[in-house]
Amino acid sequence: MWVKLTRVEISEAKKRRRRTKIKKFLIVWTCISAISSPIPSWTEFAYRSYISFHESIVRFLVRLTFGIPGVFLFNCWLTYRERKGCERPKSFICLKCGEIKPADVGVKCHCGGDLEDIDSVKWVAEKDERPSKDR
């Protein structure tokens, strides 16, 4: 059955989603920095075709250091998008029948139940309900 979340749980879920986005950004930035560090730039190809291990480590650390403002700007951009309300299209769920509807349907379901924002509810299995064996 669907149960409404408290305000604390909703704010924790938003923080968790934000931390996940920042972690993914950091992982991608680190991978890009690691892959591109040993590759010479297009102006360096004229006089050398490789970079020493020491120089590639230095380049990697420099790129990570300059990535810190990038993480800060990415965090600011996430905050701006959340406050503006353009995070993602909203979906609503009927607590009575469990049907999921898009945001433009209205506030009532065809069964007569109220529609709630899908981010403000969670699924809780009833005590007599057993998990299915096909999972």
matplotlib code that plots the C-alpha trace (Angstrom):
import matplotlib.pyplot as plt

x = [0.0, 1.1, 1.9, 2.6, 6.1, 6.8, 8.5, 11.7, 11.7, 11.0, 13.9, 16.2, 15.2, 16.0, 19.4, 20.1, 19.3, 21.5, 24.4, 24.0, 24.1, 27.2, 28.9, 28.2, 29.6, 32.7, 33.2, 32.7, 35.1, 37.7, 37.5, 37.7, 40.7, 42.4, 41.8, 42.9, 45.9, 48.4, 47.3, 49.2, 47.1, 46.7, 49.5, 51.9, 51.5, 53.8, 56.9, 56.1, 53.7, 53.7, 53.8, 55.9, 54.2, 55.3, 53.8, 50.6, 50.2, 50.8, 48.2, 45.7, 46.1, 45.9, 42.7, 41.2, 42.1, 40.5, 37.5, 36.6, 35.1, 33.3, 31.7, 30.7, 29.1, 27.4, 25.9, 24.8, 23.1, 21.3, 20.1, 18.9, 17.0, 15.3, 14.2, 12.9, 11.0, 12.3, 13.8, 11.7, 8.1, 5.9, 3.9, 1.1, -0.3, -3.7, -3.5, -6.8, -6.2, -2.4, -2.7, 0.1, -1.0, 0.9, 0.7, -1.9, -4.7, -6.1, -6.5, -8.9, -8.6, -11.4, -11.9, -12.5, -9.2, -6.9, -3.7, -0.5, 3.0, 4.9, 7.9, 5.9, 4.7, 6.4, 5.3, 5.0, 4.2, 1.3, 2.1, 0.1, 1.5, 4.3, 6.9, 6.5, 8.8, 9.6, 11.9]
y = [0.0, 3.6, 5.7, 9.5, 10.5, 13.1, 16.4, 15.1, 12.0, 14.1, 16.5, 13.5, 11.9, 15.2, 15.4, 11.8, 12.4, 15.5, 13.7, 10.9, 13.4, 15.1, 11.7, 10.7, 14.1, 13.6, 10.0, 11.2, 14.1, 11.9, 9.4, 12.1, 13.6, 10.2, 9.3, 12.6, 13.2, 11.0, 12.3, 15.3, 18.3, 19.0, 21.6, 19.2, 16.5, 18.6, 17.9, 14.8, 11.9, 10.8, 12.3, 10.9, 9.2, 12.0, 14.7, 12.8, 12.5, 16.2, 16.9, 14.6, 16.4, 19.8, 18.8, 17.5, 20.7, 22.8, 20.5, 21.7, 25.0, 22.8, 20.8, 24.0, 25.4, 22.0, 22.2, 25.8, 24.7, 21.9, 24.3, 26.7, 24.0, 22.7, 26.1, 27.0, 23.7, 22.3, 19.1, 16.7, 16.2, 15.4, 12.2, 11.6, 8.4, 7.5, 6.3, 4.4, 2.3, 2.8, 4.2, 6.6, 9.7, 12.6, 16.1, 17.5, 15.1, 16.9, 16.3, 13.4, 9.9, 8.2, 5.9, 8.9, 8.8, 11.8, 12.1, 12.6, 13.6, 10.3, 11.8, 12.3, 8.7, 5.3, 1.7, -0.3, -4.0, -5.1, -7.7, -10.5, -9.7, -12.0, -11.1, -12.9, -15.8, -14.5, -11.7]
z = [0.0, -0.6, 2.4, 2.5, 3.5, 6.2, 5.4, 6.9, 4.7, 1.6, 2.4, 3.1, -0.3, -2.1, -0.4, -1.3, -4.9, -5.0, -3.4, -6.0, -8.8, -7.4, -6.9, -10.5, -11.7, -9.6, -11.0, -14.6, -14.1, -12.5, -15.4, -18.0, -16.2, -15.9, -19.5, -21.0, -18.8, -20.7, -24.1, -25.5, -26.6, -30.3, -30.2, -28.5, -31.2, -33.5, -31.4, -29.2, -29.4, -25.7, -22.2, -19.4, -16.5, -14.1, -16.3, -16.8, -13.0, -12.6, -15.3, -13.6, -10.3, -11.9, -13.7, -10.5, -8.8, -11.4, -11.2, -7.7, -9.0, -11.6, -8.8, -7.0, -10.2, -10.8, -7.3, -7.8, -11.1, -9.3, -6.6, -9.3, -11.2, -8.0, -6.9, -10.4, -10.4, -13.7, -12.1, -14.0, -15.1, -12.2, -11.9, -9.5, -8.0, -6.7, -3.1, -3.5, -6.7, -7.2, -10.8, -11.9, -13.9, -15.5, -13.9, -16.4, -15.4, -12.4, -8.7, -8.7, -10.1, -12.0, -9.0, -6.7, -4.9, -4.5, -6.5, -4.6, -5.9, -6.5, -4.7, -1.5, -1.1, -0.6, -1.0, 2.2, 2.0, 4.3, 7.0, 5.3, 1.9, 0.9, -1.7, -5.1, -5.9, -9.4, -8.2]

ax = plt.figure().add_subplot(projection="3d")
ax.plot(x, y, z, "-o")
ax.set_aspect("equal")
plt.show()
